[in-house]
Amino acid sequence: MPPEQDLSFAAAFARGLLDPARSAPAIVAGPNGKAAGKRYAVYRNNVTMSLISALAAIYPAVQRITGPDFFRAMARFHIRSSPPTSPLLFEYGREFADFIARYEYAQTMPWLADVARIERAWLDAYHARDAAPLSPAGLAAVATERLADLVFIPHPALRIVRSSFSAVTVFAANRDSAPVARIDASTPEDALITRPELDVIVRRLPPGGAVFAERLASGEPLGGAAASALDACPDFDLAFNITGLIEAGAFTSLVLGDAR
């Protein structure tokens, strides 16, 4: 079969895989040219189930919160609206959190989308490039008068997820099989996701910490990032926050702002 016909067949075959309303493509046939509608339907179901399983593996806390039946139904709708664009299954589902935020039957769980965002960030941190984290000694060696000009180079695994709900608490409570007590999810929480060595770590950032970490990760010098954090949160504790970020492995190195 010429390459152009190969592509034409593949496109026609794939077109209906995620749409149960479509009949089997006319070019799909069984032995002796017989219709292959049933065979195609079985294959289509297997593709859908594989994608649902991939989403369940990426978002285990979301599935535990909703229950398997609710999760499978929600995942089916997402799969039909956002088919995969990469052959790598761990890359699938990047839009799932946004879909959850719009999904009619998830509106009673307004924090669920942010839990999904933390889970996606966890997976991305897990697959991020390895890098040695910055040691506390690196900051201690900088002269006091140059601290405000310091630029922090973010670790490849660094992720920050901000939430108007207690998404970090809900995430942590649902990532294993231990019983979950009732959680008041109304308190805003921001998540810091890092992987300084082999294990991904999710921490709840202190007040002003998300603004501070985001500004540093974007390349803003320490002085400007601290000022932005103080504007957002008058109780921002600079020493506590910078110590926590370094201990978490959020950065790999330091440069002076005028030396970049």
Buried (B, 14 or more C-beta within 10 A) or exposed (E): EEEEEEEEBEEEBEEBBBEEEEEBBEEBBEEEEEEBEEBBBEBBEEBBBBBBEBBBBBBBBBBBBBEEEBBBBBBBEBBEEBBBEEEEBEBBBBEBBBBBBEBEEBEEBBBBBBBBBBBBBBBBBBEBEEBEBBEEEBBEEBEEEEBBBBBBBBBBBBBBBBBBBBBBBBBBBBBEEEEEEEBEBEEBBBBBBBBBEEEBBBBBBBBBBBBBBBBBBEBBBBBBBBBBBBEBBEEBBBEEBBEBBBBBBBBBBBBEBEEE
